[in-house]
Amino acid sequence: MNLEANNDQASSRKLTHFNEQGRARMVDISGKESTVRTAVAVSKVTMNPATLEAIREGRIGKGDVLAVAQIAGIQGAKKTSDWIPMCHPLALTGVDIRFHDNGVDELQIEVTVKTEGKTGVEMEALTAASAAALTIYDMCKAMQKDMIIGPTMLNSKSGGKNGDFSR
């Protein structure tokens, strides 16, 4: 990952979440063009092999961990503007959550969020991945309290005037 290039890119852009008094504001997007926008975010939960095996075999007492985490992630994407103060409420056109494991001790979460609108869905994808990871932790914490969540990151995004991004 090239942090210097990312920092140079970021410093060349004007931060738009501040008004002329330096106070936080929700950006006015009314003049922006509507485009199809997609974002993919990922997260990971690292756990003991026995915990992962219990999830895979459906032996967690609270129920089907991945089904509940999937619903939590979708709900998180839909409610992002309630959690993140400067996010615009968006009409999402799709949320897809996929789970993969390494067969040993890691459960990966991949979220794709789509909309057609005037602002991107990066925060919705990140929120969904986080909500799914937190739900996995919540459902399995009786079995293991030292699970590790993360890293959580944006893998890619497309659409909008700032163009595409891919990690």
N, C-alpha and C positions, 0 to 999 in steps of 0.2 A: 504494500500500500504506500503510495507516494503522498505523504502528508504535506510536504512543501508545495506541491502542485495544487493540492486541494485548498490549502491556505491561501495561496496566491489567487486562485479562482474566487474564493469567498471574499477576500479583501477587496477585490476589484468591483464587487457588487455593492450597491447601496442597501443598507438594512432598511426594510420597509415597515417594520413593526413598531416604529417610533414616530410620534408626531413632532411638530416643530419645537415643542417644549421638552422633548426627550422622554416623553411618557409613552407607555405601551398603548398600542391601538390594534384593532382588527383591521387588516389591510382591506381597502376598497377594491373589489374585483369587478365592479360593475362594467368597466370598460374593456375587460379582457375577453378574448374570443373563446368560445366553447370548443374544446377538442376532446378526443378520446384520450383518457389518461389511465395508466396502469402502473402499479407499484408492486414489487415483490420484496418482502421482508422475511428474515429468518431468525430463529432463536433455537436454543438448545437447552435441554435439561440433562445434567450428568448425575448419575445415580449408581447405586450398587447393582451388580448383575442380578441379584435376587429380586430387586424392585422392578427392574425392567422385565424380567421373566414373569413376575406377578401381573404386570400390566398386560403383557402379550397373552397371557393365559386367562385373563379375566378374573383374577383372584384378589382384586382390591375390594375391600368391604363396602366402599361407597358406590360402587357400580362401574360401568364401562368408562374408564378414564378418558380414552381418546374421543368417544362420542360426546362426553360432557365438555371436554376441552375444545372440541370443534365448535360446539354451540357457543361456548364462552368467547371464543375468538371472533366468531361472526357478530355476536352481540357487542363485543368490544369495538370492532370496526364501525358498527352502526352508531355507537354512542361516543365516538372519539371527541366530538365537539363538546360533550358534557364533561370530559376529563381534562382536555387540553384547552386552556382559556382562549387562545387566539385562533383556534381552528374554526373554519366555517362549517356549518352543518351541510352535509352533502347527501345527495340522492345517489347511493351506490347502485351500480348495475350488476355487480358480481363480487362475491367473496368466496375464494376457494382455499381450503386449508388441507395440507397434506402432511402426514407424519412418516418419518423414516427412522429406523434405528440401526445402530452399527452392530447389533447382535451381541453386544457385551454390556455397555454401560452408558450409552448416549441415546437420547431420543431427540431427533431434530424436527423442528416445526417450520414449514414453509407456507407463507401466506401470499396469495395474489389477490389484489383488490383492483376493481375497475369502476370507472365512471365516465360519463360524458359531461364535462362541465368546465368551469372557469378557473378551477384550482386543483392542485394535485392530490393524490391519495396516499402519499408517503406516510403521513402520520396515522392514517387508518390502518395501513398494513403493519406498521410497527406496533400500534396498540393491540391489534388482533394477535400478533405473535406473542406479545407480552402477556395478554390475558390468557391465552392458551397455556403458556408456560406456567403462569401462576396457578392456574386451575389444576394442572398436572401435579404441581407441588402440593396444593391443598388436598387433593384426593389421596395422595400417597404419604403425607407427612406422618401419619400414625405408624407407618412401616419404616420410614427413614426421614429424619429431620435435617440431615446434612447434605441434601441434594443441592446442586449448584445450577443456577439459572444464568444462561448467557454464554457467549455474547449474543446480543440481539442487535441486528443491523439491517439497513436497507441494502438489498442486493442489486436492484435495478429499478428504474422508473422510465416511463416514456410519456410523451405528450407535453404540451405547454411550451411557452416561449423560451424557457431555459434549456429546452432540448432533452435528449436522452442521457441517462446515467447508467453505467454498469460497473459493478465492483470488479 
